[in-house]
Amino acid sequence: MLKARIPLLNRVLARSYATAASPHALVFLEHHQGDLDSASLSALTAASQLGGQVTGLVVGSSEEVPSVVEKAKKLNGLTTLLHCASPQYSTLLPETVSPLFEKLLSQNSPFTHVVSAHSSSAKSILPRVAAKLDVPAVSDITSLEHDAASGSTTFTRPIYAGNAISTVRASSSIPIKFFTVRSTAFAAAGAGDAAESEVKALDSVEVRVVSGGRALKNAETFQSTLYPLADALGAAVGASRAAVDAGYADNSLQVGQTGKVVAPELYMALGISGAIQHLAGMKDSKLIVAINKDPDAPIFQVADVGLVADLFEVVPELVEKLKQ
């Protein structure tokens, strides 16, 4: 009787102690003027220490990406290299790059970790994507250890200006673990003579921006008018300098010569007159839609579609139509 039960017991134990999925890291490889940033090479070294597959991601303009890909595909520790070239990525803004990450990390994604250098761009992009996916992000790590059995990853990072070291454990319940790497804590990955990594091209993700100007009256009206439309379109929110100076929106949303330069597939300018400083930041957009009560507003000279109307009447109607 005892012998008959042993195989059953073995099968139960085998099911109970199944190992976690092997780690697969996505490394954001930043570059400048055709050369890979050394900090990103340190991030690649950190990703390799997870003990699984490592996929690199290169994003940028059509002029820069090809030369960067040629260098990146020879890096040690890289198994696959993804790249995406588009004019909208000539400047790496969180609003334009984040949708690409979200697409890569959507349901059934093979990636268990997302890694980058602790750069100004990555500090803006990775936490934004992590928040969209409702997972935490660990910043500025100096060491890591992955437990293949449990699927958890343990990091160390300096706190209190480096006077103390914090240990952070990301358990297996976190499906994708985001972290940025302190470049001085890891050696930069080098190029090798081994076989080159597999290279795959990605399509860019359509980006839309809805911007508001001084005509939106105050911060409350700015939010209540623009944000429902942005949500309905799946768009990012921008603002003119006049709206920012008036306190309607945060300075980080400013589009223009002294703000961000964007080139989305769709740019909607609501209540924006179209000063030349603002046009400098959005004139390369594929489709420009302007809504303004003033028929002589300069924005209509660059707009592909213009509507002379009261935006407070038009926008709510537009939101209702988009929801249908």
Disulfide bonds with the S-S distance in Angstrom:
none
